[in-house]
Amino acid sequence: MWVTGYAYPWDVLDDPDFLDRARDLGVDEIAIAASYHSTRAATPWQPERTAVLAASAGLYRPVREQVWAGRDLRPDPGPWAESARDRVAAAVEAVRAGGLRTALWIVLTHNSALGNRNPEATVRNCFGERYPWALCPARAQVREYAATLAAECVRDLRPDTAILESCGQMGALHQHQHEKTDAVWAPAVARLLSVCCCAACATAWQRAGLDPEPTVAILRERVRAIIATGDLGVTADGLPAQVHDLLLRSRHQHTDALRAAVLAEVGDAGRVVLHASADPWATGALPGLTPSSAEGVDAVVLPCWQVGPAALGAVRAARGQLPSTVDVGGYVTAVAAQPVADIAGYVRDLHAAGAGELHLYHLGLAGPARLPYLRDAVTAAHLPPCVPSGAVNGHHLAGSIPYARSFS
């Protein structure tokens, strides 16, 4: 399996041992965040600080006035960086000089700063509530912004790979400030609350023959009806078939238009990797695959952070759905609150399910305590398919529970 390790520019530039450690791990490529959402990121390897606070989303390269002048949607500079210095370019140069391939990690529609300043450009649910973190792809200005952002991320850097995150619609489920919606909504409610009902989306519905006002009323009714059951396991939204199909088709059309605009700007940036989900209704950083998602991309990376049959099934489904020319990647984290027990076994099962790439999160966030997990994952990914995962290290990490493989 090909291994891409994810990192922030400050991981590469401010940790003198980062590249030596990455080479020792054996990753094939370093993905460097070039545009990103707001975050507070731990820096366990850096002796002079414990975290970097990026209080708002930003472009981590210089924001050029000649490109963005006069636009309502224009990115802020990376709040952690000196605006005059191109820290992403410096990180790319360092990785390349260290003998590793480079990828640029580009976050597109996830931007709370822009959403708060431009609420009309954001997703609006059926109750009229805005999601400021979610720029709606149905709007031409959002698609133009995303395409220009992608172009500015890759400009002059000749990366080996461009990785597209949130290349579609964000939704109701989001780790907002002091989030208090966890474990409240059934999956069907989260899906319904993620249907964008903004003016641009409503216009698209109307063009397709769906009256927006009663459609919004249906969505609200279904939300309230499912909540009233008290069942947090409901997955069927109960929408009329025509409404269900048209809403999904409309979202996919806007997602495809967004992706096409972005791909037109990063087409010469080497490989193009799309973060996506096998669930066509998924919203968020890895939005649902559309029937044409594979067009123009070299790999699709699926969320595999939650260990279990669902992740393996999603990989199998995507491998069967996508053409053989498009690789499937498994996105695995080594920094979850409960680390993946026997991560080597999990990586091998993802490979057996059809994943040809391992996308490993996160080379900077995973400190000394998690380094063995990173090492086991990379080693397992590079083993030939016939080598059993138990041969990776011969033992389980202290305190871990053997990974249950019976479902694979």
VODRENNU-851889 format. One record per residue (C-alpha): residue number from 1; y, x, z. Coordinates in pm, 1 decimal, decimal comma, m for minus. Layout:
// residues N
   n       yy       xx       zz
 NUM        Y        X        Z
...
// end
This chain:
// residues 408
   n       yy       xx       zz
   1      0,0      0,0      0,0
   2    356,1    104,0    m71,4
   3    561,0    132,5    252,6
   4    933,3     58,2    278,6
   5   1094,3    124,8    616,6
   6   1416,2    m58,1    702,0
   7   1719,7    104,8    864,9
   8   2093,5     75,1    916,6
   9   2334,9    340,2    787,7
  10   2408,6    452,7   1143,8
  11   2039,0    515,8   1201,8
  12   2033,8    759,2    911,5
  13   2367,0    929,8    976,6
  14   2394,4    935,8   1355,7
  15   2039,6   1028,7   1452,5
  16   1977,5   1393,1   1356,8
  17   1600,3   1347,4   1371,3
  18   1579,0   1025,9   1169,6
  19   1471,3   1177,2    838,3
  20   1220,6   1415,2    994,1
  21   1067,4   1123,7   1180,9
  22   1055,8    905,7    866,6
  23    886,5   1180,7    666,9
  24    639,9   1238,7    948,9
  25    556,3    867,2    954,5
  26    486,0    881,5    583,7
  27    704,7    593,6    462,7
  28    758,6    594,2     87,6
  29   1110,1    451,9     84,0
  30   1402,1    388,5    320,4
  31   1587,5     57,5    286,0
  32   1948,0    101,1    401,2
  33   2159,1   m203,4    488,3
  34   2454,1   m215,2    246,8
  35   2581,6   m561,0    342,9
  36   2474,6   m732,4    661,7
  37   2538,8  m1020,3    898,6
  38   2682,5   m981,8   1247,9
  39   2452,5   m801,8   1487,0
  40   2421,1   m595,9   1800,8
  41   2166,5   m331,2   1711,2
  42   1994,6   m107,6   1963,4
  43   1999,6    267,2   1898,7
  44   1715,1    394,8   2118,7
  45   1698,0    732,9   1943,4
  46   2067,4    819,8   1978,6
  47   2164,8   1010,8   2294,1
  48   2534,9    915,3   2299,0
  49   2506,8    535,6   2287,4
  50   2259,1    251,3   2326,8
  51   2375,2      4,0   2059,8
  52   2607,9    m58,2   1766,5
  53   2809,9   m380,8   1775,6
  54   2888,7   m521,3   1431,9
  55   3075,5   m827,0   1553,4
  56   3104,9   m986,8   1211,9
  57   2928,0   m973,6    879,2
  58   3053,4   m710,9    641,6
  59   3014,8   m495,8    334,7
  60   2917,5   m152,6    461,3
  61   3088,8     18,8    169,2
  62   3465,6     31,7    106,5
  63   3603,2   m312,9     17,8
  64   3796,8   m237,3   m298,2
  65   4116,6   m436,1   m335,8
  66   4105,1   m426,3   m717,2
  67   3771,6   m610,7   m705,0
  68   3835,3   m867,3   m433,0
  69   4208,7   m941,7   m463,7
  70   4289,5  m1312,6   m482,2
  71   3944,3  m1434,8   m383,5
  72   3888,6  m1675,7    m95,8
  73   3540,8  m1533,4    m45,8
  74   3580,0  m1162,3      8,2
  75   3376,6   m952,2    252,4
  76   3517,0   m782,0    555,6
  77   3460,8   m408,4    588,8
  78   3170,1   m307,3    808,4
  79   3334,6   m332,0   1152,2
  80   3149,6    m27,4   1287,0
  81   3257,9    210,7   1008,9
  82   3573,0    396,4    912,6
  83   3705,4    199,2    617,0
  84   3795,8    511,6    420,3
  85   3445,1    658,1    431,5
  86   3154,8    528,2    227,4
  87   2887,5    548,6    494,1
  88   2623,0    380,3    279,2
  89   2671,9    637,5      4,8
  90   2643,9    913,6    264,2
  91   2320,4    762,4    398,9
  92   2174,0    727,1     48,7
  93   2260,3   1089,5    m26,6
  94   2099,2   1205,7    298,2
  95   1777,3   1011,3    234,1
  96   1756,7   1134,5   m121,9
  97   1818,8   1493,8    m13,6
  98   1538,7   1447,9    240,1
  99   1293,0   1378,3    m38,9
 100   1252,1   1002,4     11,6
 101   1322,2    713,7   m222,0
 102   1619,4    490,4   m146,0
 103   1657,1    114,0   m136,2
 104   1972,9    m85,8    m70,2
 105   1921,9   m386,7    157,1
 106   2168,6   m658,1     51,7
 107   2232,2   m971,9    261,3
 108   2396,9  m1235,3     41,5
 109   2468,3  m1587,8    175,0
 110   2449,7  m1518,0    549,6
 111   2808,1  m1462,9    662,7
 112   2959,7  m1645,6    960,1
 113   3300,5  m1480,3    919,7
 114   3340,4  m1613,3    566,2
 115   3192,7  m1949,2    659,9
 116   3437,2  m1999,0    944,3
 117   3728,3  m1907,7    718,7
 118   3602,1  m2118,4    428,2
 119   3414,1  m2417,9    570,1
 120   3415,8  m2598,5    234,9
 121   3186,7  m2325,0     99,8
 122   2918,8  m2375,5    366,0
 123   2607,5  m2586,6    405,4
 124   2673,2  m2931,1    557,4
 125   2390,6  m3139,2    700,0
 126   2340,1  m3514,4    681,0
 127   2541,7  m3565,0   1001,3
 128   2842,2  m3391,7    848,7
 129   2796,9  m3079,4   1059,7
 130   2882,1  m2747,1    899,0
 131   2667,2  m2435,1    928,0
 132   2927,8  m2156,3    920,0
 133   2659,2  m1888,1    885,5
 134   2533,7  m2045,2    561,1
 135   2723,3  m2015,2    231,7
 136   2597,1  m2285,3     m5,9
 137   2460,0  m2161,5   m341,7
 138   2554,0  m2491,4   m506,0
 139   2913,9  m2367,1   m517,1
 140   3017,0  m2149,6   m808,4
 141   3245,9  m1944,5   m583,4
 142   2948,8  m1859,5   m358,2
 143   2739,4  m1747,9   m653,7
 144   3029,6  m1539,6   m784,1
 145   3081,3  m1386,9   m440,3
 146   2711,7  m1298,4   m405,1
 147   2696,2  m1141,5   m751,8
 148   3008,9   m934,2   m689,5
 149   2885,6   m830,3   m346,4
 150   2556,3   m712,0   m493,8
 151   2739,0   m518,8   m764,3
 152   2959,2   m347,6   m505,4
 153   2657,4   m259,9   m291,8
 154   2477,9    m73,3   m570,3
 155   2787,2     64,4   m745,4
 156   2748,1    431,1   m846,0
 157   2455,8    487,4   m607,2
 158   2157,3    455,8   m846,1
 159   1915,8    332,0   m577,7
 160   1547,3    324,8   m655,5
 161   1529,9    m34,5   m530,1
 162   1760,5   m326,6   m454,0
 163   1632,6   m563,2   m182,7
 164   1781,3   m913,2   m181,5
 165   1790,0  m1104,2    147,6
 166   1919,2  m1463,0    187,9
 167   1918,1  m1501,4   m190,9
 168   1920,3  m1878,4   m153,7
 169   2019,0  m2131,3    109,6
 170   2039,3  m2069,7    482,1
 171   1949,1  m2368,7    699,8
 172   1949,4  m2528,0   1042,9
 173   1733,4  m2269,7   1216,2
 174   1947,2  m1967,4   1293,5
 175   1985,7  m1733,6   1588,9
 176   2342,5  m1835,6   1665,3
 177   2546,0  m1714,0   1961,3
 178   2349,4  m1806,8   2275,2
 179   2120,5  m2029,2   2070,0
 180   2018,3  m2348,7   2249,5
 181   1819,5  m2528,1   1980,0
 182   1492,8  m2335,9   2007,9
 183   1181,8  m2554,5   2055,7
 184   1386,0  m2874,6   2011,6
 185   1316,4  m2976,0   1651,0
 186    983,6  m3057,9   1491,8
 187    930,1  m2872,2   1161,0
 188   1009,6  m3189,6    967,7
 189   1339,9  m3232,4   1152,9
 190   1437,5  m2872,3   1085,3
 191   1362,5  m2929,6    716,7
 192   1574,1  m3246,0    702,5
 193   1862,8  m3083,7    890,0
 194   1851,3  m2796,8    639,7
 195   1915,9  m3021,7    339,1
 196   2270,1  m2941,3    230,1
 197   2485,4  m3249,4    177,1
 198   2810,2  m3075,7     83,4
 199   3024,6  m3213,1   m198,8
 200   2879,9  m2971,9   m455,0
 201   2522,4  m3063,8   m365,9
 202   2605,2  m3435,6   m364,4
 203   2757,4  m3403,6   m712,2
 204   2438,4  m3239,9   m834,6
 205   2230,6  m3522,5   m688,4
 206   2448,3  m3779,8   m859,5
 207   2412,5  m3605,1  m1196,1
 208   2035,3  m3623,6  m1147,2
 209   2047,6  m3996,9  m1072,0
 210   2043,4  m3997,6   m691,9
 211   2322,7  m4184,9   m510,5
 212   2456,5  m3948,4   m240,6
 213   2567,9  m4201,8     20,8
 214   2233,8  m4380,9     71,1
 215   2053,1  m4047,4     41,0
 216   2248,2  m3907,7    334,4
 217   2175,7  m4226,7    527,7
 218   1802,3  m4186,3    459,6
 219   1811,7  m3828,3    582,5
 220   1985,9  m3929,9    905,7
 221   1744,2  m4215,7    962,6
 222   1442,5  m3990,8    917,7
 223   1583,7  m3730,9   1159,0
 224   1639,8  m3990,7   1429,1
 225   1303,0  m4156,9   1368,3
 226   1107,4  m3832,9   1399,9
 227   1300,4  m3724,2   1710,5
 228   1225,2  m4063,6   1868,2
 229    849,3  m4008,2   1834,4
 230    868,6  m3723,1   2083,6
 231    623,4  m3527,3   1867,2
 232    733,6  m3167,4   1803,6
 233    446,4  m3108,5   1563,7
 234    556,3  m3345,8   1285,5
 235    559,7  m3170,0    947,3
 236    586,2  m3465,4    705,1
 237    949,1  m3565,0    651,8
 238    866,9  m3920,1    537,0
 239   1124,2  m3920,6    257,3
 240   1063,5  m4144,2    m45,2
 241    885,9  m3936,8   m308,9
 242   1172,3  m3955,3   m559,0
 243   1425,4  m3842,2   m299,0
 244   1195,9  m3568,5   m169,0
 245   1133,1  m3424,3   m515,0
 246   1490,8  m3441,2   m637,1
 247   1635,7  m3278,5   m326,2
 248   1396,0  m2985,8   m356,7
 249   1448,7  m2953,9   m731,2
 250   1826,1  m2952,1   m686,4
 251   1810,0  m2680,0   m419,8
 252   1581,4  m2471,1   m638,5
 253   1818,1  m2501,8   m933,8
 254   2103,8  m2367,8   m723,3
 255   1882,8  m2091,4   m583,4
 256   1782,0  m1991,1   m934,9
 257   2144,6  m1986,5  m1047,8
 258   2240,3  m1766,8   m752,4
 259   1954,0  m1525,1   m815,6
 260   2034,1  m1504,4  m1187,2
 261   2396,8  m1418,8  m1112,6
 262   2292,8  m1148,3   m867,6
 263   2025,9  m1002,7  m1094,6
 264   2279,2   m974,4  m1374,8
 265   2473,8   m733,2  m1152,1
 266   2187,1   m524,2  m1011,4
 267   1965,3   m510,0  m1317,5
 268   2001,6   m133,8  m1357,7
 269   1948,7    m57,9   m988,0
 270   1579,0     23,1  m1024,7
 271   1319,7   m210,0   m874,3
 272   1438,6   m548,6   m750,7
 273   1267,1   m687,8   m441,0
 274   1321,7  m1048,5   m333,3
 275   1282,7  m1166,8     26,0
 276   1125,7  m1511,6      2,2
 277    885,0  m1757,9    160,1
 278    577,2  m1921,7     11,6
 279    700,0  m2254,4    154,9
 280    923,1  m2397,5   m121,5
 281   1132,0  m2583,9    140,6
 282   1204,8  m2276,0    350,8
 283   1566,0  m2182,5    415,7
 284   1710,9  m1874,3    578,5
 285   1688,6  m1501,9    518,3
 286   1366,3  m1554,0    320,6
 287   1423,5  m1880,8    130,7
 288   1149,5  m2072,0    m45,1
 289   1005,7  m1953,4   m374,3
 290   1104,2  m2158,9   m676,5
 291    884,7  m2196,1   m985,9
 292   1090,3  m1924,4  m1156,7
 293   1153,3  m1686,7   m864,6
 294    941,2  m1414,7  m1022,4
 295   1164,9  m1386,2  m1326,7
 296   1353,6  m1058,7  m1316,9
 297   1208,5   m925,9   m989,6
 298    946,4   m659,2   m930,5
 299    821,4   m770,2   m588,4
 300    840,1  m1065,2   m350,8
 301    830,8   m993,0     22,7
 302    701,1  m1266,2    254,1
 303    767,6  m1315,6    627,5
 304    457,7  m1190,8    811,5
 305    608,4  m1134,2   1156,8
 306    395,8  m1407,2   1313,6
 307     37,0  m1285,8   1316,6
 308   m217,1  m1547,2   1223,2
 309   m388,7  m1738,9    945,1
 310    m57,9  m1884,1    818,2
 311     77,2  m1541,5    723,9
 312   m243,0  m1436,6    550,0
 313   m264,3  m1771,0    374,4
 314     93,6  m1736,7    251,6
 315     15,9  m1393,8    106,5
 316   m292,7  m1529,4    m69,1
 317    m97,0  m1825,7   m204,1
 318    185,2  m1607,6   m332,9
 319    m56,6  m1362,8   m490,7
 320   m219,6  m1650,7   m674,4
 321    114,0  m1803,9   m775,5
 322    300,9  m1494,0   m891,0
 323    224,3  m1299,7  m1209,6
 324     24,8   m979,7  m1172,7
 325    331,6   m777,0  m1271,3
 326    509,9   m884,1   m950,8
 327    395,6   m715,9   m629,5
 328    357,1   m907,0   m303,1
 329    485,0   m748,4     16,2
 330    423,7   m830,8    380,3
 331    728,9   m808,2    609,5
 332    598,1   m688,1    947,3
 333    792,1   m607,6   1262,5
 334    719,5   m341,6   1519,9
 335    994,8   m463,3   1754,1
 336    889,7   m818,2   1843,0
 337    903,3   m919,7   2208,3
 338    524,3   m925,7   2194,9
 339    423,4   m640,4   1962,4
 340    144,7   m695,1   1712,5
 341   m172,0   m589,2   1888,3
 342   m378,8   m367,6   1657,5
 343   m106,1   m360,1   1396,3
 344   m332,3   m140,6   1184,8
 345   m589,8   m418,9   1157,2
 346   m320,8   m668,5   1068,8
 347   m182,9   m446,7    792,0
 348   m531,1   m403,7    646,3
 349   m587,2   m779,3    650,1
 350   m254,3   m833,7    470,8
 351   m370,0   m586,8    207,6
 352   m702,7   m766,1    170,7
 353   m514,6  m1096,0    130,3
 354   m324,0   m954,4   m167,5
 355    m23,7   m762,8    m31,1
 356     40,1   m440,2   m217,1
 357    345,8   m344,7    m14,8
 358    428,1   m314,5    355,2
 359    790,3   m372,4    451,3
 360    828,2   m235,2    800,9
 361   1095,5   m346,1   1044,1
 362   1259,3   m134,8   1183,5
 363   1285,6    244,8   1177,2
 364   1600,5    256,1   1388,9
 365   1533,5    m27,3   1634,4
 366   1179,5     85,4   1714,9
 367   1231,2    351,5   1981,3
 368    986,7    598,7   2132,1
 369    782,0    321,7   2294,4
 370    718,4    159,2   1955,2
 371    670,8    475,0   1748,9
 372    287,5    453,2   1776,3
 373    300,0    103,8   1624,5
 374    501,9    231,7   1328,9
 375    262,2    521,2   1282,5
 376    m47,5    300,7   1296,9
 377    100,7     54,6   1047,7
 378    194,6    321,4    793,2
 379   m136,2    503,8    829,3
 380   m330,4    181,3    777,5
 381   m121,1     91,6    473,9
 382   m203,9    422,1    308,7
 383   m578,1    405,5    367,1
 384   m799,6    321,7     68,3
 385   m917,5    m41,4     81,8
 386  m1272,6     59,7    178,1
 387  m1167,9    240,8    498,0
 388  m1203,1     14,7    804,9
 389   m885,3    m32,0   1004,4
 390  m1055,9     89,7   1320,2
 391  m1058,9    438,7   1171,1
 392   m679,6    461,9   1189,8
 393   m650,9    589,4   1542,6
 394   m979,6    517,8   1715,1
 395   m822,9    336,4   2010,1
 396   m596,3     51,9   2106,2
 397   m251,8    123,2   2245,0
 398   m219,0     94,3   2619,8
 399   m186,5   m264,2   2732,5
 400   m256,5   m413,5   2389,8
 401   m505,5   m685,8   2309,6
 402   m736,5   m622,1   2011,2
 403   m607,9   m806,8   1707,9
 404   m828,1  m1110,5   1638,7
 405   m947,6  m1080,6   1278,1
 406  m1190,9  m1371,8   1266,8
 407   m947,6  m1590,3   1075,1
 408   m897,5  m1349,5    782,5
// end
